[in-house]
Amino acid sequence: MRKLYFQFVCLPLLVLAALTASVSSGFAYDGPNVDTLKNKQPKASGKITDTRKNKPSTANSIKVDYVPFKPFNTKDAVVATNNAGASKPVKQDDGKILNNVKVYPNPVEDELNLSYHINKDSNVTIKIMDVLGNEIATLFSQKTSAGDRSNTFNLSSRLKSGFYFIRLVAGQETIIKRISVL
């Protein structure tokens, strides 16, 4: 215990006393009392400055040309004219077969309306799936021509109340919508 007391309390006090005695007696270096760190640090200011030696001049500032994002608008659509001279907007093909799928009303009581747009002729299948992914019923399955389509299905006798999924498959594309049945 005495050894620890000597190492941690007495020894540092003896070293500190010896240093202060040597400084006061003139044995220490009496050079200029200057803090060299304060002289080398720049003054603090609110601006950020570039302190590089070969920094670019302000006359050669960086210029960036960018095109802002512009959402697709039917007014900006490509316009095609037919032989009669009438013009109509042409929908741009994004490679998808199935677009604009709407299921209404949701929640469903007895009748379900489903509308969608098909870009090319394809086999269309509409199925009802439960929450676990089991197929409950196939509502529609046949080859359909391109264009806007709308179907109405009577669900009053087929489904109990709960959550279900409508799976619409056209070609290789699948869209799934959630419905709740009252």
Wavefront OBJ file of the C-alpha trace (Angstrom):
o trace
v 0.000 0.000 0.000
v 2.865 2.379 0.866
v 4.561 1.546 -2.416
v 1.432 2.484 -4.414
v 1.008 5.678 -2.410
v 4.605 6.615 -3.132
v 4.310 5.826 -6.870
v 1.085 7.673 -7.533
v 1.106 10.556 -5.056
v 4.551 11.311 -3.680
v 6.692 10.701 -6.770
v 4.744 13.053 -9.073
v 4.772 15.748 -6.355
v 8.557 15.425 -5.921
v 9.119 15.694 -9.698
v 6.894 18.775 -9.909
v 8.710 20.420 -6.973
v 12.109 19.748 -8.552
v 11.027 21.277 -11.873
v 9.659 24.446 -10.296
v 12.828 24.846 -8.185
v 15.062 24.545 -11.260
v 13.029 27.055 -13.248
v 13.010 29.599 -10.445
v 16.725 29.199 -9.786
v 17.650 29.959 -13.395
v 18.752 26.532 -14.550
v 16.005 26.275 -17.150
v 15.961 27.924 -20.605
v 14.906 31.571 -20.331
v 14.136 32.184 -24.043
v 11.196 34.163 -25.325
v 7.917 32.970 -23.893
v 6.077 32.446 -27.195
v 3.361 29.927 -28.001
v 4.361 28.690 -31.448
v 1.023 26.942 -32.096
v -0.944 30.178 -31.917
v 1.247 31.861 -34.519
v 0.887 29.093 -37.089
v -2.895 28.755 -36.920
v -4.979 31.098 -39.095
v -7.531 33.300 -37.448
v -10.987 31.777 -37.212
v -13.581 33.328 -39.459
v -16.981 32.412 -40.858
v -15.592 31.852 -44.374
v -13.976 28.751 -45.762
v -10.928 29.642 -47.820
v -8.842 27.591 -50.188
v -5.254 27.567 -48.894
v -3.739 25.409 -51.653
v -0.621 26.785 -53.385
v -1.791 25.916 -56.917
v -5.456 26.688 -56.478
v -7.422 27.649 -59.601
v -8.174 31.296 -60.089
v -11.717 32.543 -59.620
v -11.870 33.550 -63.278
v -11.725 29.874 -64.265
v -14.681 28.808 -62.162
v -16.321 25.454 -62.805
v -19.324 25.552 -65.092
v -21.825 22.725 -65.014
v -24.458 22.175 -67.685
v -27.361 20.070 -66.482
v -30.818 19.255 -67.730
v -33.437 19.407 -64.977
v -35.857 16.523 -64.563
v -39.004 17.105 -66.541
v -41.946 14.754 -65.957
v -43.751 13.423 -69.008
v -46.692 15.591 -69.973
v -49.237 14.833 -72.693
v -48.722 18.352 -74.022
v -45.070 17.473 -74.672
v -45.926 14.112 -76.286
v -44.776 13.230 -79.733
v -47.537 14.224 -82.133
v -48.285 12.075 -85.175
v -50.469 13.098 -88.073
v -52.499 10.778 -90.200
v -53.282 11.177 -93.913
v -56.328 13.326 -93.176
v -54.118 15.866 -91.386
v -55.549 15.265 -87.905
v -52.972 15.058 -85.162
v -53.112 13.061 -81.982
v -50.566 12.387 -79.233
v -48.711 9.103 -79.553
v -48.065 7.208 -76.346
v -44.397 6.427 -75.954
v -43.755 2.708 -75.606
v -41.825 1.969 -72.406
v -41.725 -1.764 -73.166
v -44.534 -2.677 -70.780
v -47.573 -4.588 -71.938
v -49.801 -3.797 -68.975
v -50.471 -0.233 -67.756
v -52.904 1.815 -65.688
v -54.423 -0.999 -63.599
v -57.262 0.185 -61.349
v -59.379 -1.835 -58.930
v -62.508 -0.219 -57.543
v -64.447 0.052 -55.269
v -62.120 -0.936 -52.492
v -63.338 -2.247 -50.010
v -65.581 -4.518 -52.087
v -69.025 -5.672 -51.022
v -70.353 -7.731 -53.913
v -69.132 -6.324 -57.243
v -65.516 -5.632 -58.299
v -64.543 -3.395 -61.232
v -61.138 -3.791 -62.857
v -59.805 -1.517 -65.608
v -56.437 -1.677 -67.373
v -54.647 -0.849 -70.633
v -52.872 -3.443 -72.785
v -50.277 -2.227 -75.325
v -50.374 -5.370 -77.516
v -52.483 -8.470 -77.986
v -51.757 -11.010 -75.262
v -53.251 -13.671 -73.008
v -54.797 -12.052 -69.931
v -55.508 -13.932 -66.697
v -57.175 -12.421 -63.628
v -57.069 -14.475 -60.425
v -57.996 -13.939 -56.785
v -55.375 -15.049 -54.250
v -55.630 -15.250 -50.474
v -53.075 -13.778 -48.075
v -51.005 -16.976 -48.131
v -50.795 -16.953 -51.949
v -53.304 -19.732 -52.557
v -55.448 -19.370 -55.655
v -59.089 -18.850 -54.673
v -60.725 -18.240 -58.056
v -59.933 -17.485 -61.691
v -62.109 -14.574 -62.811
v -60.900 -14.181 -66.394
v -58.564 -16.050 -68.755
v -58.474 -15.424 -72.505
v -56.587 -13.730 -75.349
v -57.315 -9.994 -75.383
v -56.627 -7.384 -78.049
v -54.680 -4.200 -77.366
v -56.451 -1.181 -75.853
v -58.305 -0.085 -72.742
v -60.249 -2.857 -71.017
v -62.761 -2.899 -68.183
v -64.267 -5.923 -66.438
v -66.889 -6.303 -63.720
v -67.002 -9.389 -61.491
v -69.632 -10.526 -58.965
v -67.864 -11.665 -55.776
v -70.770 -11.914 -53.334
v -70.990 -15.726 -53.281
v -67.273 -16.514 -53.819
v -65.433 -14.761 -50.973
v -65.748 -14.376 -47.225
v -64.828 -11.040 -45.659
v -61.088 -10.370 -45.365
v -58.035 -9.346 -47.397
v -57.309 -10.779 -50.841
v -55.042 -10.060 -53.800
v -56.043 -9.635 -57.446
v -53.331 -10.997 -59.753
v -53.491 -9.648 -63.303
v -51.157 -11.425 -65.750
v -50.676 -10.208 -69.337
v -47.977 -12.019 -71.325
v -44.953 -12.220 -69.002
v -45.997 -9.266 -66.817
v -47.817 -9.552 -63.505
v -49.482 -6.829 -61.452
v -50.905 -7.555 -58.019
v -53.448 -5.332 -56.251
v -54.762 -5.759 -52.709
v -58.492 -5.642 -51.975
v -60.549 -6.001 -48.832
v -63.904 -7.736 -48.951
v -66.650 -6.684 -46.528
l 1 2 3 4 5 6 7 8 9 10 11 12 13 14 15 16 17 18 19 20 21 22 23 24 25 26 27 28 29 30 31 32 33 34 35 36 37 38 39 40 41 42 43 44 45 46 47 48 49 50 51 52 53 54 55 56 57 58 59 60 61 62 63 64 65 66 67 68 69 70 71 72 73 74 75 76 77 78 79 80 81 82 83 84 85 86 87 88 89 90 91 92 93 94 95 96 97 98 99 100 101 102 103 104 105 106 107 108 109 110 111 112 113 114 115 116 117 118 119 120 121 122 123 124 125 126 127 128 129 130 131 132 133 134 135 136 137 138 139 140 141 142 143 144 145 146 147 148 149 150 151 152 153 154 155 156 157 158 159 160 161 162 163 164 165 166 167 168 169 170 171 172 173 174 175 176 177 178 179 180 181 182
